[in-house]
Amino acid sequence: MAQALFSDTIVALSTPPGAGALAVVRLSGPAAVAITAAVFSKKSLPEAAGHTLHYGTLRDSASGDVIDEVVVALYRAPRSFTREDVVEISCHGSDYVVRQVLALLLRHGARLAEAGEFTKRAFLNGALDLAQAEAVADLIAADSALSHRVALNQLRGGFSQELRELRGRLIKFAALLELELDFGEEDVEFADRTGLARLLAEVRGVVAGLLRSFELGNVIKNGITAVIAGRPNAGKSTLLNALLREERAIVSAIPGTTRDFIEDEVSLDGLRFRFVDTAGLRDNPADEVEAIGVRRTRQRVRQAALLLYLFDLTQMTPGEVQAEIKELTEGLDLPVMAVGNKTDLATPETPKAFAAELRTGESGAETPLVFVAAGQNQGLEALQAALVAQVRGSALENTASATIVTNVRHARALETAAAHLAAVQAGLDTGRGTELLAADLRHALAALGEITGEISSEDLLTSIFTQFCIGK
């Protein structure tokens, strides 16, 4: 993308607000260096080379008061994040100091940056494509090893490069089809239909693979919601507290203590889980409030990515567990893990009986089964390992090099591209005219181009960058 020209210079706090040891105030634009030099003690700043640090003081030129001792980092265009002149001022992290520094720079001609405006300028100036720009926000928000790794791979352009290669190969055929339209009266074919069919099969396979990766990418980026459900007094709240390692939920021997959801997050082996404690399931709730809680539990199960069905080993039989899991997941394609609780109160033979007998579904496939004593923190490591294994499968083992789609916008664009590519294939199979083939191919290329920003609108850019924090 050609570099855009911006006449104004923007400024914002780029570190989190609030008192701290240091804060970084960033400027970007044609007057970034001049504005800083006007209030900085080192008057040689305008002649300084890029990628250099300068120690000095910031002074209010009107009053003559020194505001702070600072370190100024200078980056010259185009070797900066935005490809403009950029200045980053490291000052002390007092809220008062930061306000004074910002006010001083604004008085000398800078403008407060909008949300995501630094990254938006980097995109418009060709430093990043749109997918890479969105990866900046993902990297900032990453809170697990996997989400960090996937966001970093996208920021480095892995996903974008794959899309560019796909588009480049399709564009060659699209150009030949367009050429045929220019010579429509002469009834000639420039685009080899057999070669196009082979390319379509390959590209559709890649797009389908990227779409399949979105389910995994959504787990990596947003975490997996694991609902803990079961009968009253099965130990759901105790298990939640044990998994979170804090007293998050009230634990009582009185049935029906939990009336609504209690949820919190924890990271296990690089995966983020959101565990949801729910009201106990029983046919005859004690009152209307508990009845509402039971209904909400069933609704929450339908929204879950994983069900932890917790049962009291001393109170239920394998057949009852199997029946309740079946009833709870009727019509749902929902992974289930059965967790037998209170092993400290059960006989040694009881877990063995459950392990031998517990089955679910007509296929007779085994339900993953773990035994714990949540109140004594026993069996938690085995449960955590089983949870990670249940979510990860084999797909996550290759995320270091694989392209994983984590963005809903990207997934929707891929779905659109897949639909139009399928239409092109159908057109080839039925001998559809060149004009229709070319139109569907153009739509597919446009959908792929929207992901990287090669085809974009102002509304789309505004929607994306306003989700960023100010200063990024």
C-alpha positions in Angstrom: 0.0 0.0 0.0 1.3 3.4 -0.9 2.2 5.7 2.0 -0.6 8.0 3.1 0.3 11.6 3.8 -0.9 13.0 7.2 -0.4 16.7 7.9 -1.2 16.5 11.6 0.9 15.0 14.5 -0.9 12.8 17.0 0.0 12.2 20.7 -1.2 9.8 23.3 -0.1 7.9 26.4 1.0 4.4 25.2 1.4 2.8 28.6 -1.5 1.8 30.9 -3.0 4.8 32.8 -2.4 5.0 36.5 0.6 5.6 38.8 3.7 3.7 38.0 7.5 3.9 37.8 7.5 5.1 34.1 5.0 6.2 31.5 5.6 6.5 27.7 4.0 9.3 25.7 4.2 8.8 22.0 4.0 11.3 19.1 3.7 10.4 15.4 3.6 12.7 12.4 5.5 15.3 10.4 6.0 17.7 13.4 6.7 15.1 16.1 10.4 16.0 16.4 9.8 19.8 16.1 7.1 19.7 18.8 9.3 17.8 21.2 12.3 20.0 20.5 10.3 23.1 21.4 9.9 21.8 25.0 13.0 19.6 25.4 16.3 20.8 26.9 18.5 19.3 24.1 18.1 21.7 21.2 20.1 19.4 19.0 17.2 17.0 18.7 16.1 18.1 15.2 19.5 17.1 13.8 19.8 13.8 15.7 19.7 10.5 13.9 16.9 8.0 14.2 17.0 5.1 16.7 18.8 7.2 19.3 18.0 8.1 23.0 18.4 11.5 24.5 18.3 12.5 28.2 17.1 15.9 29.3 14.2 17.8 30.8 10.8 18.9 29.5 10.1 22.6 30.3 7.0 24.7 30.0 8.2 27.5 27.7 5.5 29.8 28.9 6.2 29.6 32.7 9.8 28.3 32.5 8.9 25.5 34.9 10.6 22.1 34.5 7.9 19.4 34.3 10.1 16.3 34.4 13.4 14.6 33.6 12.8 12.4 30.6 14.4 10.1 28.0 13.4 10.8 24.4 13.6 8.0 21.9 13.7 9.2 18.3 12.6 7.2 15.2 13.0 8.7 11.8 10.6 7.9 8.9 10.2 5.5 7.4 12.0 3.3 10.0 9.3 3.5 12.6 6.1 1.7 13.6 4.0 4.2 11.7 6.6 4.9 9.0 6.4 8.6 10.1 8.7 10.5 12.4 7.9 9.0 15.9 9.0 10.3 19.3 8.5 8.3 22.5 9.0 10.2 25.7 9.7 8.1 28.8 8.7 10.2 31.9 7.9 9.3 35.5 4.6 7.5 35.8 2.7 10.0 38.0 -0.8 10.8 36.6 -0.1 14.5 37.2 3.2 14.4 35.3 1.6 12.6 32.4 -1.3 15.1 32.2 1.2 18.0 32.2 3.4 16.4 29.5 0.3 15.8 27.3 -1.0 19.3 27.9 2.4 20.8 27.0 2.6 18.8 23.7 -1.0 19.7 22.8 -0.3 23.4 23.3 2.6 23.1 20.9 0.5 21.7 18.0 -0.1 18.0 18.6 -3.5 16.4 18.5 -4.8 13.7 20.8 -4.8 10.4 19.0 -8.0 8.4 18.5 -8.3 4.8 19.5 -6.0 2.6 17.5 -4.8 5.6 15.4 -1.1 4.8 15.6 -1.7 1.2 14.2 -4.2 2.6 11.7 -1.4 4.9 10.4 1.0 2.0 10.2 -1.6 0.2 8.1 -2.4 3.1 5.8 1.3 3.8 5.4 2.0 0.2 4.3 4.0 -0.9 7.4 1.3 -3.6 8.2 -1.5 -5.2 6.3 -4.9 -5.3 8.0 -4.5 -8.8 9.4 -1.2 -7.9 10.9 -2.7 -4.7 12.4 -5.4 -6.8 14.0 -2.7 -9.1 15.4 -1.3 -6.2 17.3 -4.5 -6.0 19.4 -4.5 -9.8 19.8 -0.8 -9.7 21.0 -1.6 -7.0 23.5 -4.6 -9.1 24.8 -2.7 -12.4 24.8 -2.9 -14.0 28.2 -1.6 -17.5 27.5 1.4 -19.0 25.7 -0.7 -20.3 22.8 -2.6 -17.1 22.2 0.7 -15.2 22.3 2.3 -17.6 19.8 -0.6 -17.5 17.4 -0.9 -13.7 17.5 2.9 -13.3 17.0 2.8 -15.6 14.0 0.0 -13.5 12.5 1.9 -10.2 13.3 4.9 -11.6 11.5 2.8 -12.1 8.4 2.4 -15.9 8.2 -1.4 -15.7 7.6 -1.1 -12.8 5.3 1.6 -14.5 3.2 -0.6 -17.6 2.8 -3.5 -15.4 1.6 -1.4 -13.4 -0.8 -0.1 -16.6 -2.4 -3.7 -17.9 -2.8 -4.9 -14.6 -4.3 -1.9 -14.3 -6.6 -2.6 -17.6 -8.2 -6.3 -16.9 -8.6 -5.7 -13.4 -10.0 -3.8 -15.0 -12.9 -6.8 -17.0 -13.9 -9.2 -14.1 -13.2 -7.2 -11.9 -15.6 -7.4 -14.6 -18.3 -11.2 -14.8 -17.8 -11.5 -11.0 -18.0 -9.4 -11.1 -21.2 -11.9 -13.6 -22.7 -14.7 -11.2 -22.0 -12.8 -8.5 -24.0 -12.8 -11.0 -27.0 -16.3 -12.3 -26.3 -17.4 -12.0 -30.0 -14.5 -14.1 -31.1 -15.4 -17.1 -28.9 -11.8 -17.8 -27.7 -10.6 -19.3 -24.4 -7.5 -18.0 -22.8 -8.0 -19.6 -19.4 -7.4 -23.4 -19.3 -10.5 -24.8 -17.7 -8.7 -28.0 -16.6 -6.0 -26.0 -14.9 -8.5 -23.7 -13.3 -10.4 -26.8 -11.9 -7.1 -28.1 -10.4 -6.3 -24.8 -8.9 -9.8 -24.4 -7.5 -9.6 -27.8 -5.8 -6.3 -26.8 -4.2 -7.4 -23.3 -3.1 -10.8 -24.6 -1.7 -8.9 -27.2 0.3 -6.7 -24.5 1.8 -9.6 -22.2 2.6 -11.5 -25.1 4.1 -8.5 -25.9 6.3 -8.3 -22.3 7.5 -12.0 -22.4 8.3 -11.6 -25.6 10.3 -8.8 -24.0 12.3 -11.2 -21.2 13.4 -12.8 -23.4 16.1 -9.4 -24.1 17.5 -8.3 -20.5 17.1 -11.4 -19.3 19.0 -10.4 -21.6 21.9 -6.9 -20.2 21.9 -7.9 -16.6 21.7 -11.0 -16.5 23.9 -10.6 -19.6 26.1 -12.9 -22.5 26.6 -16.1 -22.3 28.7 -16.3 -25.4 30.9 -19.6 -25.7 32.7 -19.6 -27.7 35.9 -23.1 -29.4 36.3 -24.5 -32.1 38.4 -26.9 -32.8 41.3 -27.0 -30.7 44.5 -24.2 -31.4 47.0 -22.1 -33.2 44.3 -19.3 -30.7 45.2 -19.5 -28.3 42.2 -18.6 -25.2 44.2 -15.9 -27.0 46.1 -14.4 -28.2 42.7 -14.6 -24.6 41.3 -12.7 -23.3 44.4 -10.1 -26.0 44.1 -9.5 -25.3 40.4 -9.2 -21.6 41.0 -7.3 -22.1 44.2 -9.4 -19.5 46.0 -12.7 -19.4 47.9 -14.7 -18.1 45.0 -18.0 -19.9 45.7 -19.9 -20.5 48.9 -19.7 -24.1 50.0 -22.5 -25.5 52.2 -24.0 -28.9 53.0 -27.4 -27.4 52.4 -28.7 -28.5 49.0 -29.4 -25.7 46.5 -26.9 -23.2 47.9 -25.8 -22.1 44.4 -28.7 -20.3 42.7 -26.9 -18.6 39.8 -23.7 -18.8 37.8 -20.4 -18.3 39.5 -17.5 -18.2 37.0 -13.8 -17.4 36.7 -10.8 -18.0 34.6 -7.6 -20.0 35.0 -4.8 -20.9 32.6 -3.8 -24.6 32.3 -0.8 -25.5 30.3 -1.1 -22.4 28.1 -4.9 -22.8 27.6 -7.4 -20.5 29.2 -10.5 -22.1 30.8 -13.5 -20.3 32.1 -15.1 -22.6 34.7 -18.8 -22.0 35.4 -20.3 -23.3 38.7 -24.1 -23.8 38.3 -27.2 -24.6 40.3 -27.7 -28.2 41.2 -29.9 -30.2 38.9 -33.0 -31.8 40.5 -36.6 -32.5 39.5 -38.2 -30.8 42.5 -36.4 -27.5 43.4 -37.1 -26.2 46.9 -38.4 -22.8 45.7 -39.0 -20.7 42.6 -35.5 -19.1 42.9 -33.8 -22.5 42.8 -36.1 -23.5 39.9 -34.9 -20.5 37.9 -31.3 -21.5 38.7 -31.9 -25.0 37.4 -33.4 -23.7 34.1 -30.4 -21.3 33.7 -28.1 -24.3 34.3 -29.6 -26.1 31.4 -29.4 -23.0 29.2 -25.7 -22.5 30.2 -24.9 -26.1 29.3 -26.2 -25.4 25.8 -23.8 -22.5 25.5 -20.7 -24.4 26.8 -17.7 -25.7 24.9 -17.2 -28.5 27.4 -19.4 -30.1 30.1 -17.9 -31.3 33.4 -20.5 -33.6 34.8 -19.7 -33.9 38.5 -21.3 -36.7 40.5 -21.0 -38.0 44.1 -19.5 -41.5 44.0 -21.3 -42.4 47.1 -24.8 -41.3 45.9 -25.1 -42.4 42.3 -24.7 -45.5 40.1 -23.0 -45.6 36.7 -26.4 -46.1 35.0 -27.8 -42.9 36.7 -24.7 -40.9 35.6 -25.1 -42.2 32.1 -28.8 -41.3 32.0 -28.3 -37.8 33.4 -25.5 -37.0 31.0 -27.6 -38.2 28.1 -30.6 -36.2 29.2 -28.5 -33.0 29.8 -26.8 -33.2 26.4 -29.8 -34.3 24.3 -29.4 -32.9 20.8 -26.0 -31.3 21.5 -22.7 -32.0 20.0 -20.9 -31.3 23.3 -17.7 -32.8 24.7 -18.4 -34.3 28.1 -16.1 -35.3 30.9 -17.5 -37.2 33.9 -15.9 -36.4 37.2 -16.5 -38.7 40.1 -16.1 -36.8 43.4 -15.6 -37.8 47.1 -13.2 -40.6 46.5 -12.2 -40.2 50.1 -15.7 -41.3 51.2 -16.1 -44.1 48.6 -14.9 -47.7 48.8 -11.8 -48.6 46.8 -14.1 -50.8 44.5 -16.4 -47.9 43.6 -14.2 -46.0 41.1 -13.3 -49.3 39.5 -17.0 -50.1 39.0 -17.6 -46.7 37.4 -14.5 -47.0 35.2 -15.7 -50.4 33.9 -19.4 -49.6 33.4 -19.7 -45.9 32.4 -20.5 -45.6 28.7 -22.5 -42.9 26.8 -24.2 -42.9 23.4 -25.4 -45.7 21.2 -21.8 -46.3 19.9 -20.7 -47.3 23.4 -17.8 -44.9 23.3 -16.2 -44.3 26.7 -16.9 -41.0 28.5 -13.6 -39.5 29.7 -13.7 -40.2 33.5 -11.6 -38.7 36.3 -11.9 -39.2 40.0 -11.2 -36.5 42.6 -11.8 -35.6 46.2 -12.3 -31.9 45.6 -12.6 -31.0 49.3 -9.1 -32.5 50.0 -7.6 -31.3 46.7 -6.9 -34.8 45.6 -6.9 -35.8 41.9 -6.8 -32.2 40.7 -3.6 -32.6 38.7 -5.1 -35.6 36.9 -8.3 -33.6 36.2 -6.4 -30.6 34.8 -4.3 -32.9 32.6 -7.4 -34.6 31.3 -9.0 -31.2 30.6 -6.0 -30.0 28.6 -5.9 -33.3 26.7 -9.7 -33.1 26.0 -9.3 -29.6 24.4 -6.0 -29.9 22.7 -6.2 -33.1 20.9 -3.6 -33.5 18.2 -4.4 -30.2 16.5 -2.7 -27.9 18.9 0.6 -29.7 18.8 1.6 -28.0 15.5 0.4 -24.4 16.3 4.0 -23.2 16.3 4.1 -23.4 12.5 0.4 -23.8 11.5 -1.8 -20.9 10.4 -4.6 -20.6 12.9 -7.6 -18.3 12.2 -8.6 -16.6 15.5 -10.6 -13.6 14.1 -14.3 -13.7 13.5 -14.0 -11.2 10.7 -11.5 -13.3 8.9 -13.6 -16.4 9.3 -16.6 -14.7 7.8 -14.6 -13.5 4.9 -13.2 -17.0 4.3 -16.8 -18.4 4.4 -17.7 -15.9 1.7 -14.7 -16.8 -0.4 -15.5 -20.5 0.0 -19.0 -20.0 -1.2 -17.9 -18.1 -4.4 -15.2 -20.6 -5.1 -17.8 -23.3 -4.9 -19.9 -21.4 -7.3 -16.9 -21.1 -9.8 -16.5 -24.9 -9.5 -20.2 -25.5 -10.1 -20.0 -23.2 -13.1 -17.1 -25.2 -14.6 -19.0 -28.4 -14.0 -22.1 -27.1 -15.8 -20.4 -25.1 -18.5 -21.5 -21.8 -17.2 -20.5 -18.7 -19.3 -17.3 -16.9 -18.8 -19.0 -13.7 -17.5 -20.6 -15.6 -14.6 -17.3 -17.5 -13.8 -15.4 -14.2 -13.8 -18.0 -12.5 -11.5 -17.8 -15.3 -8.9 -14.0 -15.3 -9.0 -14.0 -11.6 -8.5 -16.2 -11.9 -5.4 -13.9 -14.6 -4.0 -10.8 -12.5 -4.6 -12.6 -9.5 -2.9 -13.4 -11.6 0.2 -9.8 -12.8 0.5 -8.6 -9.2 -0.1 -10.8 -7.9 2.7 -8.8 -9.9 5.3 -5.5 -8.2 4.6 -7.0 -4.9 3.7 -6.1 -5.0 0.0 -9.8 -4.2 -0.5 -11.3 -2.2 2.4 -13.7 0.5 3.2 -13.6 3.4 5.7 -16.4 1.9 7.7 -14.5 -1.4 8.0 -11.3 0.4 9.2 -13.2 2.5 11.7 -14.9 -0.6 13.1 -11.6 -2.4 13.5 -9.3 0.3 14.9 -11.8 1.8 17.3 -11.6 -1.5 19.2 -7.9 -0.7 20.0 -6.8 1.1 23.1 -5.7 4.8 22.7 -2.0 5.0 22.3 -1.7 1.9 20.1 
